[in-house]
């Protein structure tokens, strides 16, 4: 199964991938990246920072505009994709395998995943 | 209803990402803003700027009438010459910025911003009392194509156009690819280039022809996204961002477009003359961020811990990779080229250097 087939997406275009019971990978969907265009700036949180579902945890800027990135589920940051900070334009190539933003430890219960969509449902909703 | 230019189908066929801009459905990018930007700086780009307004002003008093509307001295404008100017209010504030072209004896063309056509027409019509002049808004009948970049000249030559006797800021009637049009050597990119004013029905044919003939010179269609980064690198003002009704040409750093010796009266002359002799309370500066953060429209500017102004335009400069911005600040002598200010970005202050404008070497003035 590919990365994309396992992710769950928020309407605000973030995805979360469950790695095991507690640990998840969080990023932005390719649709979001395409809409933003050339990515030129990324600001990510620090390991240990905690956020509730819906909180702004990162900021991204394309040539045209600045956008906030929201937590798809509540969690504590366990790892940050620091490579992206020096070359945010890499997101235009890959926002999944190499282009994830943070890894988190999910801190609330699994109900938080209920309103997220599978990638195919998410794409369908965009049509 | 959102309007479409006569080239709308072309943009869709080219796979452009479309946005609503000033009431028009326009291409913001075809591939990538950065790529398109570099194409214009290195080769040539073709823009659809048909959303812009075209207003013809003719009649016995046309010169005197226009001279009343803008600080530039229209009486000194020669036949087939163009001049950049501002439509000013009584308080010196800017209603719009324009290029006025002299097409003939008492015959002028005004090209104005899409977002301001209605305001401009209102203002012009309201002031026309007592002048023998006819104002003809032809915006809906004309398309405007901009061919910009160092290879623009080669493409025009290849299309059989004799650029030999056409300097910057001049306009000439011409025939290209069998089409009658007006060719102006102007633009909004800081590069040499041409703007082609053509009847709507001929726009698609001309668009295709230029892209075809320009292929060997690396021409690409360019969207409004790159138009914005190109103009900002060249520190050309954008109405609504860097210019508005509460800002005078002097405050906007446009003194060069306000002749000191103009005899005729014009709207705002008193305020503007006073500002020239006594100085202004705010001024436009160029900024270069000292980290990767980008200053955007509306962000606050600080100096020595005090709020002194706000950013009006900002982006990453695709040519230099630096983050550049235009900002208005209090006219404090200590805030000058080389001084360090701070921009409030997401509740944190980030250092920025005050730098000279433009941010790049402009190459648009050709004799």
Interface residues (C-beta under 8 A of the other chain):
Chain A: X37 X38 X40 X41 X43 X59 X61 X62 X63 X64 X65 X66 X92
Chain B: X17 X28 X29 X32 X33 X34 X225 X228 X229 X292 X293 X294 X296 X315 X316 X318 X346
